[in-house]
Amino acid sequence: MTDDSEESPSTQRRPSSVPPLSSVTEEESTPTIAALLNTIPVLELATASATDTSSTRSRRRSSVSILHTLVTSSILLPTHDARKRNFLVGSSRQMPDDAANDLSACFPNGRLLTVMMATWNTGEASNLYEQNYTPAAKQQTEMRERMLGDLEDILLPTFVDYVSDVIIMCTQEVSVAKKPIDWEVLLQEVVGPTHVLFHSVHFGTLSLCIFLRRDLIWYCTEPEEDIVKFRAVGAVRTKASLAVTFNLFGTSFMIINSHFEAGENVEGRANRKLNFQNTKTKITIPQEFIQRTCLLNKHSPTTSRVDSLKRAESSSSLDSGLPPSTDMTKACDFVFWAGDFNFRVSMSHKDAVELCKEKKYDALLLHDEFLDADQKHSNAFNDFQEAKIEFAPTYKYDLSSGNDSYAKNRTPSYTDRILYRVKPASQIECTEYRSVENVRHSDHKPVVAHFRVKLKPGLHTGNLSYGKFNHEVYRRGCEQRARRHTLGVGVRGTVKRRTGAARSSVCVVQ
């Protein structure tokens, strides 16, 4: 055996153009995987002499371990960068060196952020929160499993090839008799362990839940929320707007879930316009935009004023303290607004049903409250856009009929919508916009939309969330999902207990 002080054959035959791994200087920027592979002398080890077989194998194992570490690591952080006091601290004047690298690591090859947004007026559907699997109650179990399958069609539709990075669920008329966390756990069970509940807001019968891909929560700011109420009094709070804002990398988002006033007459239309306008102008988030607006309007943002704007259940629909013309939705790069807007079709019930049977939805939409040409001139809704509607009206269905027939006392209308608005420099594409027709728990059909969004690199400095999410919902949702998998439950049409496989005395190693 050779002495430890002698050079190994592999070291003697190393080409001069390939430096040893230890010779990489700290001044170099973070190398790519391909560049790092060139610094590891794996091929030369194969030409070592037979006398060094044991040491060659040992070094080959070490090299393979290094390769495995490099391949599985998405980011290699140089030590001298980690020692910088301004590491991961950015501002408009000073951005961290690896902000763009973090974005590229999460979205390689320029892949866009995908957003799945759903809105559903559940109509206080029975057993909406029930999750426990009870084999004794077969009929009740089938109903619960049907709910799980329908939620999968809403949040994980098969017309999208991959699970979206952001999944947003907006619901209206949810029963107030149940705990909101039960609904969140059910959604977590359906979405699966790859996503976490980043934030949720509940008010009366309205609910807004935002799920993010697990690795993205480290690049978000603390979410801010607000509630704009449309009714000053009332025991059951059914009409309002829930809003959440947050930053993901260098891009700001606003998510809104609304339930507007009903009514097919002139008064109902006027109330909905007012609901729409109040939501835009009475929201008290994001705080930075509000403070800038106050300063521009020469209103000093005193401590008491700022504290009043931070109330959890804001009465901002009655008094916002800001100029009435301030559109708060313009503060964010992307605004996704969904809900039961109660927009109606101005047509007789008979004529509307005939157009639906013939699938002449374009003729029906000519009389839609939101898309009506006359409404655009009133400047009430025209600053928001909507993807092309190619599905039947989502309201109002007769549940007692046993099929998808519309109720006789309501003109079929597109009450459930998903709107969006972006800043001119932002990029967005709505790839899917449709209703989920097979869901029959409510007199409304759920509506889903799939978006692709271009993110901007950067990190926000004000209030990073540092990976916060709802741990309790994640734990319970994963446990419930595992329990159903063990019982062989959760696949549509196969609600049955899994039978144990026969034991084998043969040991198989794979």
C-alpha positions as CSV (number, residue, x, y, z in Angstrom):
1,M,0.0,0.0,0.0
2,T,1.2,3.5,-0.7
3,D,1.9,5.9,2.1
4,D,-0.8,8.5,2.9
5,S,1.6,11.3,2.0
6,E,2.0,10.1,-1.6
7,E,-0.1,11.4,-4.4
8,S,-2.7,9.0,-5.6
9,P,-2.6,7.9,-9.3
10,S,-5.9,9.7,-9.9
11,T,-4.4,12.9,-8.6
12,Q,-1.3,12.6,-10.8
13,R,-3.3,12.1,-13.9
14,R,-5.8,14.9,-13.3
15,P,-5.9,17.2,-16.3
16,S,-4.6,20.7,-15.6
17,S,-7.8,22.2,-17.0
18,V,-10.0,20.6,-14.3
19,P,-9.1,22.1,-10.9
20,P,-9.7,20.0,-7.7
21,L,-12.9,20.5,-5.8
22,S,-11.1,22.3,-3.0
23,S,-9.6,24.8,-5.3
24,V,-12.8,26.6,-6.1
25,T,-12.4,30.1,-4.7
26,E,-15.0,31.8,-2.5
27,E,-15.0,34.8,-4.8
28,E,-16.8,32.9,-7.6
29,S,-20.5,33.2,-7.8
30,T,-22.8,30.2,-7.1
31,P,-21.9,27.7,-9.8
32,T,-24.3,25.7,-11.9
33,I,-24.7,21.9,-11.4
34,A,-22.9,21.3,-14.8
35,A,-19.9,23.4,-13.7
36,L,-19.7,21.6,-10.4
37,L,-19.8,18.2,-12.1
38,N,-16.7,19.2,-14.1
39,T,-14.7,19.8,-10.9
40,I,-15.3,16.2,-9.6
41,P,-12.8,13.7,-11.0
42,V,-15.1,10.7,-11.3
43,L,-14.0,9.4,-14.7
44,E,-10.4,9.4,-13.7
45,L,-11.1,7.1,-10.8
46,A,-12.1,4.4,-13.2
47,T,-8.6,4.2,-14.7
48,A,-6.8,3.7,-11.3
49,S,-4.6,0.7,-10.9
50,A,-5.7,-2.6,-9.4
51,T,-3.6,-2.0,-6.3
52,D,-5.7,0.9,-5.4
53,T,-9.0,-0.8,-5.7
54,S,-10.2,-0.3,-2.2
55,S,-9.3,3.4,-2.1
56,T,-10.8,3.9,-5.5
57,R,-14.1,2.4,-4.4
58,S,-14.1,4.6,-1.3
59,R,-13.4,7.7,-3.3
60,R,-16.1,6.7,-5.9
61,R,-18.6,6.4,-3.1
62,S,-17.6,9.8,-1.8
63,S,-17.9,11.3,-5.3
64,V,-21.3,9.8,-5.8
65,S,-22.4,11.2,-2.5
66,I,-21.2,14.6,-3.5
67,L,-23.0,14.4,-6.8
68,H,-26.2,13.3,-5.1
69,T,-26.0,16.3,-2.8
70,L,-25.4,18.7,-5.6
71,V,-28.2,17.3,-7.8
72,T,-30.8,17.3,-4.9
73,S,-29.8,20.8,-3.8
74,S,-31.6,23.5,-5.7
75,I,-29.5,26.4,-4.3
76,L,-25.9,26.4,-3.2
77,L,-25.2,29.4,-1.0
78,P,-21.6,30.6,-0.9
79,T,-20.3,31.1,2.7
80,H,-19.1,34.7,2.0
81,D,-22.7,35.6,0.9
82,A,-24.1,34.1,4.1
83,R,-21.8,36.2,6.2
84,K,-23.1,39.4,4.7
85,R,-25.2,41.4,7.1
86,N,-27.6,42.4,4.3
87,F,-28.2,38.8,3.2
88,L,-31.9,38.4,2.3
89,V,-32.6,42.0,3.1
90,G,-33.9,43.9,0.2
91,S,-35.5,47.3,-0.6
92,S,-36.2,49.4,-3.6
93,R,-32.5,50.5,-3.6
94,Q,-30.8,47.3,-2.5
95,M,-31.9,43.9,-3.6
96,P,-30.4,40.6,-2.4
97,D,-28.1,39.0,-4.8
98,D,-30.0,35.7,-4.9
99,A,-33.5,37.1,-5.3
100,A,-33.7,36.2,-8.9
101,N,-32.1,32.8,-8.2
102,D,-34.8,32.0,-5.6
103,L,-37.5,32.7,-8.1
104,S,-35.7,30.6,-10.8
105,A,-35.4,27.7,-8.3
106,C,-39.1,27.7,-7.5
107,F,-40.1,28.2,-11.2
108,P,-37.4,26.7,-13.4
109,N,-37.1,27.4,-17.1
110,G,-39.3,30.5,-16.8
111,R,-42.4,28.5,-15.7
112,L,-45.3,30.8,-14.7
113,L,-47.1,30.7,-11.5
114,T,-50.4,28.8,-11.8
115,V,-53.5,29.9,-9.8
116,M,-56.7,27.8,-9.5
117,M,-59.6,29.9,-8.2
118,A,-63.1,28.6,-7.4
119,T,-66.3,30.1,-6.1
120,W,-69.4,28.3,-4.9
121,N,-72.6,29.3,-3.2
122,T,-73.1,26.1,-1.2
123,G,-76.7,26.9,-0.3
124,E,-76.0,25.5,3.2
125,A,-75.5,22.1,1.7
126,S,-76.1,19.3,4.2
127,N,-73.2,17.3,5.6
128,L,-70.8,19.8,4.0
129,Y,-68.3,19.5,6.9
130,E,-68.8,15.8,7.7
131,Q,-65.6,13.9,7.4
132,N,-65.5,10.9,9.8
133,Y,-65.8,7.5,8.0
134,T,-68.5,5.4,9.7
135,P,-68.9,2.0,7.9
136,A,-72.2,1.4,9.8
137,A,-74.0,4.3,8.1
138,K,-73.6,3.3,4.5
139,Q,-75.9,5.9,3.0
140,Q,-74.4,8.7,5.0
141,T,-70.9,7.5,4.1
142,E,-71.7,7.6,0.4
143,M,-73.0,11.2,0.7
144,R,-69.7,12.2,2.4
145,E,-67.6,10.5,-0.2
146,R,-69.6,12.2,-2.9
147,M,-68.8,15.5,-1.3
148,L,-65.1,14.6,-1.4
149,G,-65.3,13.6,-5.0
150,D,-67.1,16.8,-5.9
151,L,-64.5,19.0,-4.1
152,E,-61.8,17.2,-6.1
153,D,-63.6,18.2,-9.3
154,I,-63.6,21.8,-8.1
155,L,-60.0,22.1,-6.7
156,L,-58.2,19.4,-8.6
157,P,-60.0,19.3,-12.0
158,T,-58.8,16.8,-14.6
159,F,-58.7,19.4,-17.3
160,V,-55.6,20.8,-15.7
161,D,-52.5,18.6,-16.1
162,Y,-50.7,19.7,-13.0
163,V,-51.8,20.8,-9.5
164,S,-51.8,24.6,-9.4
165,D,-49.3,26.5,-7.2
166,V,-52.0,28.6,-5.6
167,I,-55.5,27.2,-4.9
168,I,-58.2,29.6,-3.7
169,M,-61.6,28.5,-2.5
170,C,-64.4,31.2,-2.1
171,T,-67.7,30.0,-0.6
172,Q,-71.0,31.8,0.2
173,E,-74.0,30.7,2.3
174,V,-72.0,28.2,4.3
175,S,-73.8,27.0,7.4
176,V,-72.9,29.0,10.5
177,A,-73.7,26.0,12.7
178,K,-70.4,24.3,12.0
179,K,-66.8,25.4,12.9
180,P,-64.8,27.0,10.1
181,I,-61.8,24.8,10.9
182,D,-63.8,21.7,9.9
183,W,-64.3,23.2,6.4
184,E,-60.6,24.0,6.2
185,V,-59.6,20.5,7.2
186,L,-61.9,19.1,4.5
187,L,-60.3,21.3,1.9
188,Q,-56.8,20.4,3.1
189,E,-57.7,16.7,2.9
190,V,-58.8,17.2,-0.7
191,V,-55.8,19.4,-1.8
192,G,-53.2,17.0,-0.2
193,P,-49.9,17.4,1.6
194,T,-48.2,19.3,-1.2
195,H,-50.0,22.5,-0.2
196,V,-50.6,24.3,3.1
197,L,-53.4,26.7,4.2
198,F,-51.6,30.0,4.0
199,H,-54.5,32.2,5.2
200,S,-58.3,32.0,5.7
201,V,-61.0,34.6,6.5
202,H,-64.5,33.8,7.7
203,F,-67.4,36.2,8.2
204,G,-70.9,34.9,8.8
205,T,-71.7,32.6,5.8
206,L,-68.7,33.7,3.7
207,S,-65.4,31.9,3.6
208,L,-62.1,32.6,1.8
209,C,-59.2,30.0,2.0
210,I,-55.9,30.3,0.2
211,F,-53.6,27.3,-0.2
212,L,-50.0,27.6,-1.4
213,R,-47.4,25.2,-2.5
214,R,-45.3,24.3,0.5
215,D,-42.0,25.8,-0.6
216,L,-43.6,29.1,-1.6
217,I,-44.6,30.2,1.9
218,W,-41.0,31.2,2.6
219,Y,-41.3,34.0,-0.1
220,C,-44.5,35.5,1.1
221,T,-45.3,38.5,3.3
222,E,-47.7,38.4,6.2
223,P,-51.2,38.5,4.8
224,E,-53.5,41.4,5.5
225,E,-57.2,41.0,5.6
226,D,-60.3,43.2,5.7
227,I,-64.1,42.8,5.7
228,V,-66.4,45.2,4.0
229,K,-70.0,44.7,5.3
230,F,-73.0,45.7,3.2
231,R,-75.5,45.7,5.9
232,A,-75.1,47.6,9.1
233,V,-77.5,45.4,11.1
234,G,-78.6,41.8,10.9
235,A,-78.2,38.7,13.0
236,V,-77.1,36.5,10.0
237,R,-74.2,38.1,8.1
238,T,-74.6,36.9,4.6
239,K,-73.7,39.9,2.4
240,A,-70.1,41.2,2.5
241,S,-66.7,41.2,0.8
242,L,-63.7,39.4,2.3
243,A,-60.3,40.7,1.1
244,V,-56.7,39.4,1.6
245,T,-53.5,41.0,0.3
246,F,-49.9,39.6,0.3
247,N,-46.7,39.7,-1.7
248,L,-45.2,36.6,-3.3
249,F,-41.6,37.4,-4.3
250,G,-41.8,40.9,-5.9
251,T,-45.5,40.6,-6.9
252,S,-48.5,41.8,-4.9
253,F,-51.8,40.0,-4.9
254,M,-55.3,40.9,-3.7
255,I,-57.9,38.1,-3.3
256,I,-61.6,39.1,-2.9
257,N,-64.7,37.0,-2.1
258,S,-68.0,38.7,-2.3
259,H,-71.7,38.1,-1.9
260,F,-73.8,40.9,-3.3
261,E,-77.4,41.9,-2.8
262,A,-80.0,39.9,-4.6
263,G,-83.0,41.0,-6.6
264,E,-84.0,41.2,-10.3
265,N,-85.5,44.6,-10.2
266,V,-84.0,48.1,-10.6
267,E,-83.3,48.4,-6.9
268,G,-81.4,45.1,-6.9
269,R,-79.1,46.3,-9.7
270,A,-78.5,49.6,-8.0
271,N,-77.5,47.8,-4.8
272,R,-75.1,45.6,-6.6
273,K,-73.4,48.5,-8.2
274,L,-73.1,50.1,-4.8
275,N,-71.7,46.8,-3.3
276,F,-69.1,46.7,-6.1
277,Q,-68.0,50.3,-5.7
278,N,-67.9,50.1,-1.9
279,T,-65.7,47.0,-2.0
280,K,-63.2,48.8,-4.2
281,T,-63.1,52.1,-2.2
282,K,-63.7,50.9,1.4
283,I,-61.1,48.2,1.7
284,T,-58.5,49.2,4.3
285,I,-55.6,47.1,2.9
286,P,-52.8,47.1,2.1
287,Q,-51.6,49.4,4.8
288,E,-48.6,50.8,2.9
289,F,-50.8,51.9,0.1
290,I,-53.3,53.5,2.5
291,Q,-50.5,55.5,4.3
292,R,-49.1,56.7,1.0
293,T,-52.6,57.7,-0.1
294,C,-53.2,59.6,3.1
295,L,-49.9,61.5,2.7
296,L,-50.7,62.4,-0.9
297,N,-54.0,63.8,0.2
298,K,-52.3,65.7,3.0
299,H,-54.0,63.6,5.7
300,S,-51.5,62.8,8.5
301,P,-51.7,59.0,9.2
302,T,-51.7,59.4,13.0
303,T,-51.4,56.4,15.3
304,S,-55.1,56.3,16.2
305,R,-55.9,56.6,12.5
306,V,-53.7,53.7,11.5
307,D,-55.0,51.6,14.4
308,S,-58.5,52.1,13.3
309,L,-57.7,50.9,9.8
310,K,-56.3,47.6,11.2
311,R,-59.5,46.4,12.8
312,A,-60.1,42.7,12.0
313,E,-63.8,43.2,11.2
314,S,-63.7,46.6,9.7
315,S,-66.8,48.8,9.4
316,S,-65.1,50.4,6.4
317,S,-68.3,50.0,4.4
318,L,-69.7,52.8,6.6
319,D,-66.6,55.0,7.1
320,S,-63.2,54.4,5.6
321,G,-61.5,57.7,6.4
322,L,-60.1,57.9,2.8
323,P,-61.3,59.9,-0.1
324,P,-64.3,58.2,-1.7
325,S,-62.7,58.1,-5.1
326,T,-59.7,56.0,-3.9
327,D,-59.8,52.5,-5.6
328,M,-57.9,50.3,-3.2
329,T,-57.7,47.4,-5.7
330,K,-55.3,49.4,-7.8
331,A,-52.6,49.0,-5.1
332,C,-51.8,45.4,-6.2
333,D,-50.3,43.9,-9.3
334,F,-53.0,41.2,-9.6
335,V,-56.5,41.3,-8.3
336,F,-58.7,38.1,-8.3
337,W,-62.3,38.8,-7.4
338,A,-64.8,35.9,-7.1
339,G,-68.1,35.3,-5.5
340,D,-71.9,35.3,-5.9
341,F,-72.4,38.7,-7.5
342,N,-76.1,38.0,-8.1
343,F,-75.8,39.4,-11.6
344,R,-79.1,38.7,-13.5
345,V,-80.2,38.1,-17.1
346,S,-82.9,40.5,-18.2
347,M,-85.1,38.1,-20.1
348,S,-88.2,36.0,-19.5
349,H,-87.8,32.6,-17.8
350,K,-89.2,30.8,-20.9
351,D,-86.9,32.5,-23.4
352,A,-83.8,32.0,-21.2
353,V,-84.5,28.3,-20.7
354,E,-84.9,27.8,-24.5
355,L,-81.6,29.4,-25.2
356,C,-80.0,27.2,-22.5
357,K,-81.4,24.1,-24.1
358,E,-79.9,25.1,-27.5
359,K,-76.7,26.2,-25.8
360,K,-76.9,29.6,-27.3
361,Y,-75.0,31.2,-24.4
362,D,-73.8,34.2,-26.4
363,A,-77.4,35.3,-27.1
364,L,-78.1,34.9,-23.4
365,L,-75.1,37.0,-22.3
366,L,-76.3,39.9,-24.4
367,H,-78.7,40.5,-21.6
368,D,-76.3,39.9,-18.8
369,E,-76.1,42.6,-16.1
370,F,-72.3,42.6,-16.0
371,L,-71.7,42.3,-19.8
372,D,-74.5,44.6,-20.9
373,A,-73.2,47.3,-23.2
374,D,-75.1,49.9,-21.4
375,Q,-73.5,49.0,-18.1
376,K,-70.0,49.6,-19.5
377,H,-70.8,53.2,-20.2
378,S,-71.7,53.7,-16.5
379,N,-68.1,52.9,-15.5
380,A,-69.3,50.6,-12.8
381,F,-67.6,47.3,-13.7
382,N,-65.5,48.0,-16.9
383,D,-62.2,48.2,-15.0
384,F,-62.4,44.5,-14.4
385,Q,-62.3,41.8,-17.0
386,E,-63.6,38.2,-17.3
387,A,-62.7,35.3,-19.5
388,K,-65.2,34.2,-22.2
389,I,-68.2,32.4,-20.8
390,E,-69.0,29.1,-22.6
391,F,-71.1,27.4,-20.0
392,A,-74.7,27.4,-18.9
393,P,-76.1,29.8,-16.2
394,T,-75.1,28.6,-12.7
395,Y,-78.4,29.7,-11.0
396,K,-81.0,28.7,-10.0
397,Y,-81.4,24.9,-10.1
398,D,-84.3,23.0,-8.8
399,L,-82.8,20.4,-6.4
400,S,-86.1,18.6,-5.9
401,S,-86.3,17.7,-9.6
402,G,-83.4,15.2,-9.4
403,N,-81.8,16.6,-12.6
404,D,-80.3,19.8,-13.8
405,S,-83.4,21.7,-14.4
406,Y,-83.9,25.4,-13.5
407,A,-86.3,26.6,-10.9
408,K,-89.5,28.0,-12.4
409,N,-89.6,31.1,-10.3
410,R,-86.1,32.4,-11.4
411,T,-84.7,33.4,-14.7
412,P,-81.4,31.4,-15.3
413,S,-78.5,33.7,-14.6
414,Y,-74.8,33.9,-14.3
415,T,-74.7,34.9,-10.6
416,D,-71.3,33.2,-9.8
417,R,-68.4,34.8,-11.5
418,I,-64.6,35.2,-11.3
419,L,-63.2,38.6,-12.4
420,Y,-59.6,39.8,-12.5
421,R,-57.6,42.9,-13.1
422,V,-53.8,43.5,-13.6
423,K,-51.5,46.4,-13.9
424,P,-50.4,47.3,-17.4
425,A,-46.9,45.9,-16.9
426,S,-48.1,42.6,-15.5
427,Q,-48.7,39.4,-17.5
428,I,-51.6,37.0,-17.0
429,E,-53.5,34.4,-19.0
430,C,-56.7,32.7,-18.1
431,T,-56.5,29.2,-19.6
432,E,-59.7,27.7,-18.3
433,Y,-63.1,29.2,-17.2
434,R,-66.0,26.9,-16.6
435,S,-68.6,25.6,-14.3
436,V,-68.6,22.2,-12.5
437,E,-71.9,20.8,-13.7
438,N,-71.8,17.4,-11.9
439,V,-71.9,19.1,-8.4
440,R,-75.5,19.0,-7.2
441,H,-75.4,19.9,-3.5
442,S,-76.7,23.4,-4.0
443,D,-79.0,25.4,-6.3
444,H,-75.8,27.0,-7.6
445,K,-73.1,25.4,-9.7
446,P,-69.4,26.0,-8.7
447,V,-67.3,28.1,-11.1
448,V,-63.6,27.6,-11.5
449,A,-60.9,29.6,-13.3
450,H,-57.2,28.7,-14.0
451,F,-54.6,31.4,-14.5
452,R,-51.0,31.6,-15.4
453,V,-49.2,34.6,-13.9
454,K,-45.7,36.1,-14.5
455,L,-44.0,36.8,-11.2
456,K,-41.4,39.5,-10.6
457,P,-38.2,38.7,-8.6
458,G,-37.6,40.4,-5.3
459,L,-38.3,40.1,-1.6
460,H,-40.5,42.4,0.4
461,T,-38.9,43.9,3.5
462,G,-41.8,45.1,5.6
463,N,-43.4,42.0,7.0
464,L,-42.2,38.6,5.8
465,S,-44.3,35.7,7.0
466,Y,-41.2,33.5,7.6
467,G,-43.1,30.3,6.5
468,K,-46.2,30.7,8.6
469,F,-49.2,28.6,7.8
470,N,-52.0,26.8,9.6
471,H,-50.2,23.8,11.2
472,E,-53.4,22.4,12.9
473,V,-55.3,22.3,9.6
474,Y,-52.4,20.6,7.8
475,R,-52.0,18.0,10.5
476,R,-55.7,17.1,10.7
477,G,-56.1,17.2,7.0
478,C,-53.2,14.8,6.4
479,E,-54.3,12.5,9.1
480,Q,-57.8,12.4,7.7
481,R,-56.5,11.7,4.2
482,A,-54.3,8.9,5.5
483,R,-57.2,7.3,7.3
484,R,-59.4,7.3,4.3
485,H,-56.6,5.8,2.2
486,T,-56.1,3.0,4.7
487,L,-59.8,2.2,4.6
488,G,-59.8,2.2,0.8
489,V,-62.1,5.2,0.6
490,G,-61.8,8.3,-1.4
491,V,-62.1,7.1,-5.0
492,R,-65.3,7.9,-6.7
493,G,-67.5,4.9,-7.1
494,T,-65.4,2.6,-4.9
495,V,-66.6,3.4,-1.4
496,K,-65.7,0.2,0.4
497,R,-63.4,-1.1,3.1
498,R,-60.1,-2.4,1.8
499,T,-59.7,-6.2,2.3
500,G,-56.5,-7.5,3.7
501,A,-54.2,-9.3,1.3
502,A,-53.1,-12.9,2.0
503,R,-49.9,-13.2,3.8
504,S,-46.9,-14.7,2.1
505,S,-43.9,-16.5,3.6
506,V,-41.6,-15.4,0.8
507,C,-39.5,-12.3,1.5
508,V,-39.1,-10.0,-1.5
509,V,-36.5,-7.3,-1.6
510,Q,-36.9,-4.5,-4.1
